[in-house]
């Protein structure tokens, strides 16, 4: 087997500003990145949050953990085959993982490799034991672009690298968790992100047609544009687990996801060097296979609340009150009173 070295993208940063402190040498910059991302993924005690709801959800999750018995669950109905693993391996991208494993290692593997991987995945489903290496990721800071200052840590998003075996397992889980038969209305129809055949153009088109519909009838339309700060990075793990429970996810799958999101750690790689490890108390990993769908699930109830309210804009009998691209939401109402009520719905959901 021939190992191919691939050129890694590195973040060129001559100096970095973190919390008002300017860092100039590479070790200090690396330490600064670790401190920055540690704070991003740290649960904060904000007075604006509903502490009673927080305690209620935390208590519910603790109750589920104690009541679920994944070893006695229906794990066999979710088991995978070597053929399924083979098909997934052939669709992997070319990027090397944190261990240097590239897709050629797997795409040229024989049936023995796929049998070993399927046995590993099935035993994870059966016994709910996640390899500790899967809980660790390496974050690569990627500049967001535009006119943002390159020296500001907030101008970068952290892309997480995980082992390839973990990515394959997540691809195994995805259709089992988000079963189209059980979830025919997920995600909300006004959400266009991370779905085949849809893009931000469709969200823009939906809003444009809603505007034209009201203007042609000499009606007003009031729109407010919302964007979540660090949306993926601020997902509350217990909140996500509650959402998965509410869609009636099988105990064996729920427990595996819970295990995957327990004791997560990461570090930052910069110019070939690695920072100290730190804990990820919240957030879904950007670049993870399941992360996008998890985020859509996390905010799906909000879009449902807006769609079902009487305040959102409509085109004939179709609700068009919140055209959405991932975390970018345009709330629209024919009245200012209605718009304020939609914003109130968003505020209550976020707290």
N, C-alpha and C positions, 0 to 999 in steps of 0.2 A: 504494500500500500504506500502510495506516494503522498507525503504531507506537503500541502501547498501553503506557503506563508502568504497571508493577505495583509495588505496595507491597512492599518487601523487609522480611523479618523481621530485626531486629537484636537483638544480645545486649546487654541493658542491664546494665552492670556498673560500679558506682561505684568499686570497687577490687577488686584481684585479688591472690591469694596464690599465688606460684610458688616452690617450694623454700624456703619459710620467709620469703620476702621479700614485703612488702606494697607493691603498686604502685597509685598513685592517679590520676595524670594520664593522659589518653588515649594519648599517644605511648609512655609507659612500659608501660601495659597492653598495647598492641599488640605491643611488643617482648617482653613477658612471654609473650604467647600464642605468638609465633613460637618462642621458646626452649622452651616447654612441648611443643608439637607436634613440634619438631625432635627432642627427647629421646625422645618417644613412638615416633617412626618410625626411631630409630637402633638399629642392631644393637649389642647389648651383649655383652661378654665375661664371661659368668657361669661361675664354676667348676663350677656344677651341670650344665652342658651337656656332652655327650659330644663332646669336640674331635676324636677320631678319626673319629666318624661325620660331624661337620661337614666335615672335610677330605675324606672319602670322597665325600660328596654334591657338594661344590664341584668336585672333580676330575671327577666323572661329568658334571656340567652343562657344564664346559669342554670335555669330550670330545664331547658332543652338539653343542655350538655349532660346533665345528670340522668335524664330520662331516656335519651337515645342510646340504643345498643347496636352500633353499626355491625358488630360481629354476628349478630343474630338477624340482621336486616336482609333485604332482597338484593344483595350485591351481585348475585349471579346474573340477574336480568340486565345489568350494566357492564358485564364483562366484555372484554375485547378479544379479537383473534389476531394471529400473526399476519393475516392478509390485511386487516384494517391498519395495523401498524405499518406494513409495507406501503400501502397507499399514501399514508400521511407522510412518511419519510421521503417519498418521491416529490412531494410538494413543498418541502422545506426551502427556505431561502438560503443564499450562499454565505451569509454572515456567520463567522465563527462565534462559538459561545464562550463563556468565561474560562472554560478549560481548554480552549483551542480546538474543540471538535467542530468540523465543518461538515456540510451536507454530504460531501463525497464519501465520508466514512460510513454513513448510514445508507445512502442510496445504492452503494455497491455491496452492502452487507447481504449475506445469504439468509436462508430461512431460519438457521440456528439463531442469528442475532434477533430476528423479529419474534421468535418464540420466547427467547429470554426476556425481551422487553415486554411482551404481552403477559408473561408470567409475573413479572415485576408489577405491572400496572394492576393486574387482577388481585394480587396479594395486598396491594395498597388499598384497593376497594374492600377487600375482605376483612383486613385487620386494622384499617385506619391508621397505618404507620407511614408517615411521610419521611423520606430521606432528609436528614438535617441539612445537606447541601442545597436542597431545593428551597429552603427558607432563606438562603443567603443570595444576594444579588450584588452586582457591581454597577454603580451608576456612572454614566458618561454624561457630563454637562454639554448640552447642545444649545448653541446660540439661537434664539428665536427669530432673529433677523429684524429688518426694519430699521427704524431710527433709535432703537434702544441702545443705551450705553453698554459697551462690551465689558466695561470694568465692573458693572453692577451684577451681583449674583442673581438678582431677580429677573435678569434679562435672559436667563438660561432655563431650559427644562431638563430634568434628569431622566434620561432613558436608561432603563434597567436591563442588564444582561443576566440571564439565568441559564442553567444547564440545558442543553438541547433535549435531554431525556424528559425534563420538566415541561418543556414546550410541547413535546409529543403527547405527554399525558394530559395536558390542558386541552389539546385538540381532541383527544379521546373524550374528555368530559363535556366539551362545549355542546354537542348535539343532545347529550343526555340530560344536561341541566336545562337548556333552552329548547325543550321539545316543542316543535311547532304545533303538534296535535294538542298538547296540554295548554299551550300559551298562544292561541290563535291571534290574540289582539295585542301581543307584545312584539315590538315596542309600540307606543302610542303612534297613531298614524301621522301626527304632525312632526314626529322625530325622523330626520333623514340621515343621521350619522351612522356609519359602520354597517350599512346595508347594501347588498348587491343591487346595482342599478340606480342608486340614489346618491345625491351629493348636495353640497351647499347651493348649487344652482336651483335645485328643486325647492329648497326653503325660500330662496329669493323669489322664485316664480310664484309660490303660494302666497307670499306677502304682497307681491305686486298685483296679482289678480284680485286679492281681497281689497286692496286700495282702489283699483279700477272699478270693482263692483260697487263700492260705496260712492265713488265720485260720479259714476254714471247715473246714480239715483239721487244726486244732489245731497248726499248724506256725508257727515263728517266721520273720520276715522282717526282715533288717537292711538299712537304706538309708542311703547317704551322698550328700549333695547337693554337686555340684561346679559351680563357675562360673569360667570363664577370665577372667583380668584382661586387659582391652584385647584381646579375642580377635581382632577383625578387624585391629587395628593392629599386632599382633605376628606376623602370618603371615610366615614366612621365605620369601623369594622363590625361592631355589634349591630349598627343600623343596617348594614348590608346583609348580615346573617338573618336579621329579622325579615327583611324583604324576601330572602330565599325561602324562609319558613312559610311566609304568606303565600307563595306560589305553590305550596304543597310539595316542596322538593323532598324526595325520599331521604330517610334518615341516614342511609349509608353515604349518599352524595353530600348531604349537608355536613356531616361529620368530617368528611375529607376536606371540604372547603374550609371549615373551621380550623382544622389542623394545619392546613397550608398557610393560614393567616395568623397563626399563633407563633410568637417568638421570632418574628421576621427580623432579619438584620441586613445591613448593607454596608458598603464602603464606596469611596469615590476613586476612579482611576483617572489620572492626569499625566500625560506624557510618559506613560509606562510605569509610573509610580502609583502606589495604593495608599489610601488614607487609613486611619483607624476604623474599626467597625463601630456601628451605632445601631440602635433599635428603631424599627419602623412601627410606631404605635397606631398609625392610621394610613389611609391611602391605598390605591391599587397601583401596581407597578406599570408605568408607561412603557409600552412595548410588550407587555404580557399578552398572551393569547386570549385569556378570559377577561382582561381588564376592561376593554371597551364595552362588552356586554354587561359586565357588572356595573359599570357606571350608568349605562342606559337603564338598567333595572333600578338603580339607586334613585334616579330622579323621575322614573316613569309615573309614579303616583302623583307627582306635582303636575305633570302634563295632563293626567286624567282629571285632576281636580279642576284645572282651568277649562278643559274641554267640556266638562259636565256642568260648569257654572253657567248662569244665565247672563254673565257680564261680557263674555268674549264675543268677538266678531263672528259673523256667520256669512257664508255665501249660499243663498237659498237655505237648504236645511243641513248644510255641512258646517261643522264647527271649524273655524279658522282663527281661533283666538291666540294661538301660540306656535307659529312656525319655528322650528327648532333644529339647530345643527349642533349636536353634542351638548355643550354647556352654554351655547349662545342662543338665547331665547328672545323672540320678539313677541311681547304681549300686546294684543290689539283689541280695542273696544270702540264702539260707536259713540260712547259718552265718556267724559272725564270721570264721572262718578263710577262708571263701570271699570275704567282703567285703574282707578285707585283701589277698587275692590280686588282686581287681579293682582296688583302689587302687594296688597295685604295678604292674599293667599300665598304668594311667594315668600313673603317675610315670615309668616307663621311656619311654613314648611322648613325654612332654613334654620329656624331657631329650635 
